[in-house]
Amino acid sequence: MENIKSYLALVVFLLFGITNLANAQEMTHKVPMLKLNNGIEMPQFGLGTFTASVEDCKAACLVALKNGYRHIDTAHAYRNETGVGAAVKESGIPREEIWITSKLWPSEYGEGTTLEAIDKMLARLQTTYIDLLYVHQPVGDFVGAWKDMEKAVAAGKVRTLGISNFDDSDEVFHAIVDNMKVKPAVMQIECHPYAQRNDVREKVKPYGIAIECWYPLGHGDKGLLSDPVIAKIAEAHNKSIVQIILRWHIQEGLSVIPGATNPDYIKENINIFDFQLSNAEMAAMRSLNKNKRFFNMTLEQKQGFVNFKMND
């Protein structure tokens, strides 16, 4: 009798595991891909890990990967790349099915210096290649860094290059876009319904550069997350305000990487591919633009990042 109970328990366990895997795969298939200007496809939706500790980052990534996420965004400055690498290994999902993004800090910029930094990054992430590598801030020797990043692409250590926060000035933007052999495929900036960044989005169009959004939920701004216009749309679709905002990002053609460590929020955030906003609802969302940003450090203030060293 005990053997029969054990057998039945094993069957239930296996069936439950298969069902969960199928659900995760189904959700993964619903996440659209963005074809980048280098021909590579990137999952449009992913998990941001800014502010998460190594332990929380690992746990969040494992929850995300089990629930269909296949895109994880980290950075050396976040100090949690080891958590991402550990989660990817532990998930059992083939490495080639997961898109890993990371970012180099200004103190790692410069020919020779950046190649060494990339090798250390690969070790922290426990991987042989990075899908998307950004220069994190437009200060210091980012041109020298880019030249080393191009060498890393040629060596197969990096697949795609991007510029993060290069919306500070036209000068820093064109220093990379106009002069480098490998063109940036993605630009990461603050973007949300209250700061839709239409000027930047228009500026990158001729280069085929995709926009990826940090602070996609307005840094948790209470006004945005209780906006009556969004609340009305949310009620019509039986979704949360957060889900409507994330769906707006997707339909705008933006890549979006909401950060979360709470398992419920992680699951809720990806549950946005079973409905669509109408043209009228999209117009209502676009009308909310106030050019209101929540991170307003100037380029001059960022110069200090060059002297702020990151531990390996």
N, C-alpha and C positions, 0 to 999 in steps of 0.2 A: 504493500500500500504506500509506504514511504517513497519507494522508487517511482511509483506512478505520479505521486504528488511532485516529486522533484522534476520528473520529465515534463509534466504539465507547466510547472513554473518556468522551466527553461524555454518551452515553446512560447509562452506568453511574453517572456523577456525578449526573445528573438523577434517575435512579431511586432512588439512595441518599438524595438530598435529599428526594424526595417521601415515601419510606418513613419517614424521620426525622420529617417534618412530620406525617404521619398518626399516628405513634406518640405524638407530643406532643399532638396534638388528642385522641386516644383517652384519654390520661391526664387531660387537662384535663376531659373529659366525665365522668370518674369522680369528680372532686373535688366533693363536695356543696356546695350553696349554703345559707347561713343567711339566712332572711328576717328583716330587722331591723324594729324597731318603727316605722320610717318608711316601710315598704313596699319598701325597696331590698334587693336580694339581694347578699350578700358571699360570696366563696369562703371556705369554712370552713378551708381549709389554705393556708399561705403560707410565705414565706421571711423570716426575721428577719435583720437586718443589723447588729445591735449589735456593736461593737468592730471591724468591718471597715474597713480603709482605703478611700479613694475607689477606688483601682485594684482592690483585692480585691473590693470591693462590686460594681463594674461587672462584673467577670469572673464572680462568683458569680451575679449576676442574669441574665447572658446564659446561663449553664449552666442555671439554673432555668427560665427562660422556654422554652428549647429542649426541656426535659423535662416540660413541662406545667404548671408553676407559673403562676398568673395573679394572685397576691396577693403584694405586697412591702411589708414594714413597715420604715420608717426613722424618723428624727427629726432635728431640727436639732442636738440634742446629740450625735448620732452622727457628725456632720461628714462624712457620705458621701452626702447627698442628690444631689449632682451626679453621683455614680457611678450611682445609680438612674436618674436622668433620662437619662443617656447610654446606659445599657443598654436602656431602653425604646425610645429612638429607634433604636438600632442593630439591635434585634431584628426590626424590620419588622412586628411584631404591631400591629394597630390599637390605638390608645390606649384605646378604649372596652372592649376585651377584658381590660384589665389593671387590677387594683384596687391603687391606691397609697395607702398610709397614711403619715402623718407626724405629728409632735408639736411643739407650741410650747413653748419653754423659759420658765420663770418671768420671766426678765428681759425677755421680749417681751409680758408681760401688761399689759392696760390699754386702755381705750377710746381709739381713735386709734392707739396704739402697735401693737396686735395686727393691725389691718387692714394697716398698712404691712409688718409682719412676714410676713403671709400672701402679699402680693405678692412679697416677696423670696424666699419659699419656692417659689412658683410658678416664679420665674425659675431658681432652682437646679435644680428638677425638670424644667425645660423643658416645662411643661404649662400648660394653661389652667384646670385644675381638679384638686382633690384629692378622692379618694373618701371618705377618712375622716381627720378632723383631731382630734387629741387635745390637751387641756391636759395636759402631761406630768407635772406634779407639783402637789399641792394646797397650794401656798404662794404668797404674793404676791397680786396682784389678779386672781385667776382668774375672779371674777365679771365684772369689766370686760372681760377677755379674751373670756369667753363671749358677751357682748353684741356684740362686734365679730365673733366667729365666726358669730353669727346673721345679721349683715349680709352676711357672705361667702357664707352659704348662699343668702340672698335674691338675691345678685348672680350666683349660679351658679358661684362660685369654689370652693365646697366642697359636697359632697353629703351628708355624714353627720358628726355630731359625737360625740365620745367623751371619756370621762374615764379618765385613766391614773393608777394608784396612789391612787385616791380611796377606798381601803379603810383608810386610816389612822385615820379617825374618822367617826362618824355625822354630825358637824357639817358637815364639808366635803362629804360626800356629799349631804346634804339641801339645802345651800346652792345646789347646781346643780339637783338633781332636782325640788325643790319650787317653785323660784322663777323658773326660766328659761322662755322661750317655746318654744324648741326643746329637746326633751328628749334627753339622751344615749341613743344607740342601742347603744353598746358600752362596756364597762369592761375595761380591760387591767390584769391583776394577775399576780403570781407564782402559778403553779398547776402541780402535778405530782402523781404518785401518793403522795408522802410529805407533801404539803401540798395537800390536795384542796379546801380553802377552802369547805367546805359552808355555813358561816355566811354568807359573802359571796354565794354563789350563791343562797341562799334569800332574802337581802335584796333582790336585784335583780329577782327573779321578778315581783313585782307591777307593775313598771315595764316589763316586756318587754325588759330590757337584756341583750344577749348578753355572755358572758364570753369574753375573748381572753387567752390564756395566754403570759406570758413565763417564761423558765426552765422550759419544758415538760419538759425532761429533767433537772430538778433541778440545773442549772448543772454538768452533767457529774459529779455526785456518784458516786464509785466504788461506794458501797453500793447506790444505786438501780440503777446500770447493771450490777450483778452480782447483783441480788436473786434468790434461788433460786425464789421464787414466779413471778416474771416469766420467769425462765430456763426453767422447766418449760413455761409457756404458749408461749414462743417456740419451743421444741423441737417442740411438738405441731403448730405451724403452719409449721415450717421457715422461721422469720423471726428477725430479730435482736431483742434486748431493746429496743433503741431503737424499732424498728417496732411492737412490742407496746404500748409506752407511748404512741406517737403514735396508734395505733389506738384505744386506750382513751380518749384525749382526744376523738377524733371521735365515738365511740359515746356518750360522755357529753354530747354536744351542745355541746362547747366549741370555740371557734376556736383553732387552734394554729399557731404561727409559729416552728418550730425554726430556729435560726441555724446556718449552715454556709458555709464558703468552699471546702472540699474537694469537688471535683466528684463523687467517689464517694459521699460522705455526702449531698450534695444529691439525687442520683439515688435513693439508698437510702431517704431519708426520705419521698419521695412514693410509694414503692412499697408502699402500705398499703391499697389499695382493691380488692384481689383476694381478700380473706379477711375473716372476721368473728369476733369473740370471742363465745363462748357466754355465756348468762346466768350459768353457774357461773364462768366465767373472769372475767367482769366483776365478780362478787361477790368473787372472790379479789383482784382489783386494788383494789377499794374497801376491802378489809380492811387494806391496806398504809398507810392514812392515819395519819400520826404528828403532823400539824400541825407538821412540821419545815420551816421556811423557811431559805433560804440568803442572803437579803438582808434585813437586820434594822435598817436605819436608821430612827430614830424621826422623827415629824413635826417635832419641835423641831430635830433635827439637819438636816432638809431646808430649814429656813428660810434657810440660807446660800446656797441655790441662786438666790435672788432677786438677789443681788449678783454672781453669776457670769455675765458677759456672753458671748454667743456671737458669733463673727464672721459677717458676712453670707455 
